[in-house]
Amino acid sequence: MTGGGTDRIGQALEEALAGQGPTGGGATLPADAIAALTSQRSTPVEATVIVGDLRLSTHLLKESVRPDLFARFIVAFTEATRSLVQSREGWFDKFTGDGFIVFWIGNPRPEFMLETVPGFCQEVRGAASKLIDGLRRNSRNFPAGVGLSIGIDAGACELVWVGGSLTLVGSPIVGATRMASSASAGETLANIHVGGLLEQARGPLADTKVGLERVTARTKEYPEGQEAYRITFPYEGPLSPAS
């Protein structure tokens, strides 16, 4: 490949890193990972994945008095999610049509599991609730059970650069999606792997009044149920230590 072609690929990758990752996103990837993305369009990573699902969003669209206001809601929710995850050194993968996929690269450290994961979940729940409240004025009928459900998983993935965007591929995407699908509106579920990591921080978590509860989640793979953790929050908005 010519030098000019290589430069164009490098510039396009930099734009993807800047648009989807934290400020200076490339700095969170080692040089060999960036080289692999440039030459092979894929690189292995460890990642923590959070999937959000706007429950009953298709009903909200159907019941919208003005579809353009629903479209504005989707744009505002997507941009709020992107801003929140990037402000916490995370990556925005995509809007899925009725939710989002975001992730953090690297092995989950105790302080990360203590602060970043529950902090992001708390804040994005608050943003979703505020925006959903605005939809009530644009609905002919408003069904019970509307809200954001969240699922969390972590593990080995491939970071793939395709179509000008970075996306994550791997079983943690499936795991987080299954947790989000099993969760009710307003509920946050983590599988037993991530829940165990959070449980190691149970003491410090208690200082922020974030709770962990062992539950059984019914999923596509395990219709009779699989062990999971429910993460509970005392309020909507940023976390802070209990007074």
Buried (B, 14 or more C-beta within 10 A) or exposed (E): EEEEEEEEBEEEBEEBBBBBBBEEBBEBBEEEBBEBBBEEBBBEBBBBBBBBBBBBBEBBBBBBEEEEBBEBBBEBBBEBBBEBBBEBBBBBBBBBEBBBBBBBBEEBEEEBBBBBBBBBBBBBBBBBBBBBEEBEEBBEEBEEEBBBBBBBBBBEBBBBBEEEBBBBEBEBBBBBBBBBBBBEBBBBBBBBBBBBBBBEBEEBBEEBBBBBEEBEBEBEEBEEEBEBBBBEBEEBBEBEEEE
